[in-house]
């Protein structure tokens, strides 16, 4: 049977292919975006699990928007502005898909930083959107390029990850945040602020959401995959009140609502008195792992270790000037370490293969222990040095 | 912000509105499609819940297709044919949405029985599909109408609920099943067999899936909402192997995968030695409730109680010749009972309002006890008699 037209534009996920290879016995994977499964806060949810069998009300059909007690909690702690409403999604990935389906017609323009999260590229390709990449600098997007693009009238949405960007780890400065918000207002472009890594800060100072400077033109996606667990598939979308109705229509047609037992467990976790301490501990663990990665890179690669420092998140972006990152990824896999080549993070049509190859690879530091990270870098260095 | 074009064609769910009103204190609701929450098999999952906190592997990111041990079980017990593969979805609603997104371009034709499940209408409207209703007889679809439609070449998919149809409760005869399968083969139309109520048979004999007669041209949606619990949001899609890749692409972009802890719990339930006995007990309870509804209708309405008997499922379809079902629904709500008027189950453009009004209402019998069902009918009768 012939597939839908827009589906044919979606590239198979190169990362997923690497991840499959990365499960081979003996391979250390820095390829995935996996949180530390040895530190999941399951003990803080133990009571919630134990009482599940006695709460049949949690197992009936529920409201499309989400489990009311969780929504009340999120309203208090995660809502961006008073004019916003929240919608619980099956992961922030679903939130992004709902936005694309609710607001995009084929050929509508979407701006996004390049490189960027491949899952967002898939969503926008499926919506038939026209992707407009914007160069990313170490402090945020190239503002003059962004303004030119906005002024051209070609763009309806701007998708951005301002905190600990995937794949580069870049965080926008306060000044850039304000200027992007001003541009969104001036040119009436809706901002999609994807903030899955926001709580994973282990250095520097927390900065306001970009959306807080233009709440009436912004939607914010929060993920609970990084601070609770990814397997539960929970995220939340905060949007201006009058944008919620179309999102709810799509959510209802998509899957009626998100699992209620999972939502109830998440509430147990978020409201647990020990949760703030858990988050601090988790950030400490990620700091330690990041530092282990950076030290090993410096020890084994010396001057070849070109990594812009990050203040949080799960990824470091290793520049490899003059190298073919695809070849590096393949050789590294043969040596027992999986990484993702930079190409995977660019729109297919925009992958600047010829003129300026994406000479970088993404390294995940959240999943492995410091000792294993060091061994992974040793193997990687045997390819690079 | 302007919404996507196809979204503007979706009618707000009338049922959802009634359901909202139906939660008013003192109102008995026969409006929803709710399974009996007083009989959820939670005790069979108690052990699974208790061991959750000790199984971090269940909480990491998982495979898009589903949790491997569950897939293995489903392959053995739910796969339609050897050439099929399974995909776990967040409810069969999501399975339907994935099919529409993977295979439909705007204006592609979809045949479906009328009346039909409104959630399917929403999915196909969102895909921009062109809906072709087929008349439903007490033994299945009108075959000559169906063949004419297939022969016209206008239809790519045929969506059907052959077991205990929602809203009418109709089940197709064996002969009709074979003939529909033959038509799908002859005209190369793909069948979507939606079977959420299939396990809820309390009379008559189980018949083969229509898909079993044309597996290479059929996809089957199974729901676990009716036999485990709806709040968990789990269903499974069985499709010919070469149709799976596009479905997986859409699933990945939609939400990466379905909640793994929920999938693990479902496996615990399905594989529990006491599960078959639970299912028999559940069907017995639904039989009892159905009989209570039918007796009450006969006692209170006498000759006005025109209900085609059903052999399972959750719904009875009450004919009300010459009545306006919308007015009946409103008056009934004022008397303290919520029901869904027949109009809600027809495509907006096809609602035969003028010439032959849909003089019927849907009554759910799975959620309330026999005594409450009787009281609901007493209230309804005060409007009708």
Interface residues (C-beta under 8 A of the other chain):
Chain A: X1 X2 X3 X4 X5 X7 X10 X12 X13 X16 X32 X33 X34 X35 X37 X38 X40 X42 X43 X45 X46 X49 X50 X52 X53 X54 X56 X57 X58 X59 X60 X61 X62 X64 X89 X90 X91 X93 X94 X97 X101 X102 X103 X104 X105 X119 X122 X123 X126 X156 X190 X225 X229 X230 X231 X232 X233 X243 X246 X249 X250 X252 X253 X254 X255 X256 X257 X258 X259 X260 X261 X262
Chain B: X1 X2 X3 X4 X5 X7 X10 X12 X13 X16 X32 X33 X34 X35 X37 X38 X40 X42 X43 X45 X46 X49 X50 X52 X53 X54 X56 X57 X58 X59 X60 X61 X62 X64 X89 X90 X91 X93 X94 X97 X101 X102 X103 X104 X105 X119 X122 X123 X126 X156 X190 X225 X229 X230 X231 X232 X233 X243 X246 X249 X250 X252 X253 X254 X255 X256 X257 X258 X259 X260 X261 X262
